[in-house]
Amino acid sequence: MEMIKLLAFSALIILVALLPLSSTISVAENVVNSIKLSIYYDPVSDTGLVIEELTLSSQSSSGGVIIDLPLINASQVEVINVTDSSNNEILYEYHPNTNTITIYANNTASIKIYYTINGFMEEVAPGTYSGILDLSAYKGISLTATIEVEGAYEAIVVPSGNYAVSENTTVIQLNQPDTYTITLIASIAAPPTTIIPAHPGTTTPSTTTTTETAGTASPTGGGATTTSAGGGKTATGGAGGLSTNTIIAIIIIVVVIGAVVALALRK
């Protein structure tokens, strides 16, 4: 392990010796022409991957430079690696206290920095996440920032920004080196329409089918009650009225008695 540290330190000394014209340069000194920032973030697990691609000026790309660059603000940052335009790894130092990285580059037109972030946003309400993205250190540089968020969200960006949702991914576009407050609100689909049954004691409208039937007569004492299903009306006969069947029965009885009396008289 000590041998590896010694070799790394020796390589750093050799690199610095090969860069006699190099100097510690801040991003604000226009050594970097443009920055393409890509953030892939999952707010539920609060984890993300950041890729920063720096395009150097023609003067810087032809020689050696030492660049100090602030990284995206998050509670935890872990640098994976730094590569040049030929995809070769180059030396760097990450400073966790200031969340900055020092890059030692030589004869390259671009630099890519790969690192992970945690603690970028906080859940401020169920399904709602908010965080601050500080890009103000990149002022004076052409900036393109894209944030791809896993999930469908409504994005509120202050002071300004554009977003679109496609295939369960929310994409936010930022084009100015500023300090942004980003709030993500989960998109909730409208629930299906349900039929709620009427509560006890309430009247539920219903359809009644009416079938007309012939009236029926029921003798009740001296009167009769006739119910007509077709009209839905109930008619009650007078107290002294007789039904047709009763009258016929009386006539038959009278005829029978008369016949019996006539036979008796003949004898």
Buried (B, 14 or more C-beta within 10 A) or exposed (E): EEEEEEEEEEEEEEBBEEBEEBEEBBBEBEBBBBBBBBBBBBBEEBBBBBBBBBBBBEEBBEBBBBBBBBBBBBEEBEBEEBBBBEEEEBBBEBEEEEBBBBBBBBBBBBBBBBBBBEBBBEEEEEBBBBBEBBBEBBEEBEBEBBBBBBBBBBBBBEEEBEBEBEEEBBBBEBEBBBEBEBBBBBEEEEEEEEEEEEEEEEEEEEEEEEEEEEEEBEEEEEBBEBBBEEEEEEEEBEEEEBBEEBEEEEEEEEEEEEEEEEEEEEE
